[in-house]
Amino acid sequence: MTRLFLGVYMDFKDALKNGDLDSLRKCPKADLHNHFVLGGSRRYLKDETGIDIHPIDKPLNSMDEMHAWNAHNLGNHFESTEGRKTLIRATFTQAVEDGVTLLEIGEDVWGLGAFFDGNIDELISAFETAHREIAPDIELSLQIGLSRHCDIAYLEECLVHFWGNKAFYSIDLYGDELAQPIENFIPIYRRAKAEGLVLKAHVGEWGTAEDVRRAVECLELDEVQHGIAAADDPSVVRFLADNKIRLNITPTSNYLLGRVRDLKNHPIAELYRSGVDVTINSDDVLIFDSDVSKEYLRLYQCGCLKADELDDIRLNGLRLF
């Protein structure tokens, strides 16, 4: 077992140095920050629906441009139960194509009513059936998603269907970081902690380093999605390292949304070298062309991180809490 594991370890670093994307895709890796609506295989979607989705190739100027891209490429083609299931299957297909062995995805709580008629068993079955039929060897961590702009009372009403269900591994808060104060979500996260869920939230993609610290403290987060703004304040970097808070980072997304100047100077390197627990993930494959293997290769080829460092990050991502 040790010899086989070492072989995979050496192959990954060699593949980076040789620019061998196909070999990188054969190495086990995690994707812990994947929004399945935009996380699927474009080949699968074209084969199944005839829709040919092209990624962007230059940085966007605003989130409005991203919303416009979504409207143009996805429109209302997938705004149904079967459409949602197609996107779920596309995401498992993409994960298999990329050699992902640990995948964390889930549905937003509002999607339960919008696409599954409030039937939590049907929602879970949509993920578990696709998992079983397409990617049985992948370890699935199912997530509960919250949109930050939603009214708290509405979210609490939706969550009634999710609480107590052992199918879910984590909870995540995403959307506009400025939509409402992070403190508003404390009651929800206290309940989620009591339910035994891993606590995650999107913060520090658009906000500040202090926003990252406050979110971790207020919500008692285990992990932060993005969190790259933390690099602006050494005290916050030390806070994250000391408290073993994981940052699930999506480098190409950060670049193409204008959050970093270029990949070479992406703050993931500073964060990692300062002892922060970081992972490398896809975010939205369809728009950013950002499958996880490409993320590793891009970070290596631009000189952001060394092969040994990237392999350490890869292996660390395969360790669940």
N, C-alpha and C positions, 0 to 999 in steps of 0.2 A: 504493500500500500504506500509506504514512504517513497519507494523508488518511482512508482507511477506518479505520485504527486509532484516529485521533483522534476520529472520529465515534463509535465504540464507547465511548471514554473519556468523551466529553461526555454520551452517553446515560445511562451508569451514574450519574453524579453528578446529572443532572437527575431520573432515576427515583427516587433516594433523596429528593431535595428534594420531589418531588411525591407521595411515598408510593405509587409505581406498581410494585407487585410483579410484574405481568405483564411490564413492560419490563425490570425487573431480571433476570428469568429468561431474557431473550434475550441477556444479556451474558455473555461467556466468564468462567468461574471454575473454581477447583480445589476438590476435596474430598479432602483428604489425611489425614483422620481419620474413617473411616466403617467401622463394624462391620456387615458386610453382613447378618448375621442380623436386625438391627433397622434396617437402613438402606434398606429398600425402599419402594416406592410402595404406600400402603394401598389406593388405587383398583385397582391391578393385582391385589393379593392378594385383594381382595373379588371381583373379576371372575373370577379363576381358581379360587378355593377356596370362595367364599361366606363367608369369615371377615371380619368387620367389626372392625377394630382401631382403638380410640380412644386418642389420646394422653392423658397426664396434663395437668392444668391448674393444679396447685399443687405447691409443693415437697414432696418426700418427706422423711420423717424418718430413713430409714436405707436401706442397701443391701438389707436384708431386704425392704423394701417394693417395691423394684425387682424383686427376684427373684419376689415374689408377683405382681407385674404380669405378668412374663414367663410365669409358670405359668398365669395366668388367660387371657391373650390368645393366647399361642402354644402352650402345653401341649406335647403330643407330636405336633402336626399336621405338623411338618416334620422329624421325626426319621427320615428315610429319604433314600436317594440322590435320589429325585425331589423330595422335600420340600426338600432342600438346593438343588437346581437351581432350584426355584421361587423361593426366596429370592434366589438370585444374579440371576435374571432380573428380579425385582422391584427390585433395587438398580440395575441398569442402566436400567430404566424410569424410576425416580425421578431418576436423574442426567440423563437426557434431558429430563424434564419441568422440571427446575430449571436447565437451561442449563449444566450442568457439562461442561467440556471436558477436564479432567484429573482422573482418578479413581484413587485408590489403595485397593484392597481385597484381601482374601485370606482363606485358611482357616487355622484353628488346626491345628497339626501333628497333634493327636489326631483331628481330623476326617477325616484321610486313611484311617485304619483304620475309624472309626465309620461313615462314610458312603460311602466309595469303595473299600472292600475292599482297601486298601493299594495301589491302582493310581494312581500319581502322574500318569500320562498322562490317565486319566479325570478326575481332579480338575482338571488344567490345561485340559482340553477343555471342562469345564463352564463355566469362566470365559470361555474364548476363543470358544466357540460363542455364548454369550449376548452377548458383546461384538460379534461379527460380525453377529449377526442383529438385535440391538436398538439398538446404539449404535456403529456402525462409525466414526463421526467422533470419538468420545471417545478420548483417549490413556489407555490403561490401564497402571497400574503395579501389578503383582501382588506381593502381600506374603506372607511366611511369618509365622504368628502363634504365639506361645508363651504359655501360661498360667502365671503366676508361682507358683501353688501346686503345680505338678507337680514330681515328683522329677527331678533333673537327669539321672540315668542314663536315665530313661524318655524325656525330651525328646531326649537324644542318640541314642537308638535310633530315635525317630521321624524325626529329622532326616537320617538316612542316606539316606532316599528323596528329600530335597530338595537336598542338597549337590550342586553341580556342574550343577544345572539352570538354564539361562540364561533360563528363562521368568520367574524371580523377580527383582524389583528391590530389595526391602528386607526387613528382619526387624523384628518388633515384639514387645515383651514387655508383657503386660497382666494385669489382675486385681488381687487384693488386694496393695497395696504392702507390707503387713506380713507377708506369707506366709513369706518367707525373705529373707535378706540379698542385696542386689544383687550382692555379690562372688561369690556362687555361680554366676552366669551368665557370668563372665569367660571361661572356656574356650569356651563356645558363641559368644560375640561375637567372640573372636579368630578363630575359624574363619570366622564370617560375614564379617568384614573381609577375610580372605584370599580369600574367594569373590567379593569385589567388591560386596557388598550394602551398601545404605544402612542405617545402624544407627539404630534408633529404640527407644524404650521409654516406657511410661506411667509417669510419676513426677511428683510435685508436685501431683497432684489432691487426694490425701488426706494426703500426707506434708508434709515441711518444705522450706524453701529449701535447707538443707544436703543433704537427700536428693537434690535435683535436681543440685547440684554433684557429689556423690559418684557418682551414676549416670553423669553425663557423663564424669567422669574415669575411673571403673573400666571402663566398657564402651566408651569412646571414641565416644560417641554423636554422630551428625550432627544428629539431630532428637529433640525430646522431645514426646510426646503429653501435652497439658495443660501442666504445668510452671508453673502459675499461682502456686504457693506461693513461687516465686523472688522475687516482688515484695515479700515480707516482709523481704528482706535486700538492701540496695543493693549489697553486694559481690558477691552472686550474680548480680544483674542485670547488673553490669559484666562479670563473668566470661562470661556468656552472650553479651553484645554483643561483647566483645573476641574471643571464639572463634567468632563467627558460628554459634551454635547456634540452629537454628530451633525455635520452639514452635508446634505445630499445636493451636490452641485451639478449644474448643467452648463458647461462652458460655451458651447456653440450658441445656445439660446441666449446666454448673457451677452455674447458679442453681437449677435444679429438683432437683439433688442436695444443695442446701444448702451448697455450697462457697463461694458469694459471697452477700452480702446482697441485692443487686439488680444489674440489668444496667448501670445508670447508673454505678455505682462498680466495675465489673468491672476487675480489674488489667490487662487487655489494653491499656488506654489508657496506663497508666504504663509498661508494658513496651515498647510501640511507641515512645513518645516518648523513652524512654531508649536507643533504638538497637537493641533486640532484634528479631531477625527473627521476625515472627509471621504466622501465617495463620489464617483463619477457616473453620471446618468444621462438619459436621453431627453427628458421633458416632452417635446412634441416632435416626433420623428418626421411626420408628414410635412410640416412647414419648415423645419430647420435642417432636414437631412442629417439627423444627429443620432444615428444608432450608436450604441455604447462603444463598439469596437472602433468606429470612426473617431469618437471623442478621445479615446486613448491615443490613437495614432496621430491625431492633429496636435495634441498636447506634447507629444514626443517630437514630432517633426518641426514644430515651431520653436523648440528649445525651452518650453515652459517647465517641464519636469523630465527627469532622467528615467531610463528604463527601469532601474531598480525601484525608484520611487513609485512609478506607475504600477508596477507589479505589487508592491506593498499595499497600495490603495485598492487594487483589484481584490486581493485576498482579504483585506479588511472588510470590504463591502459584502463579502459572502458570509460574514459573521452576523447573525441576528442578535438582538438584545435578549 
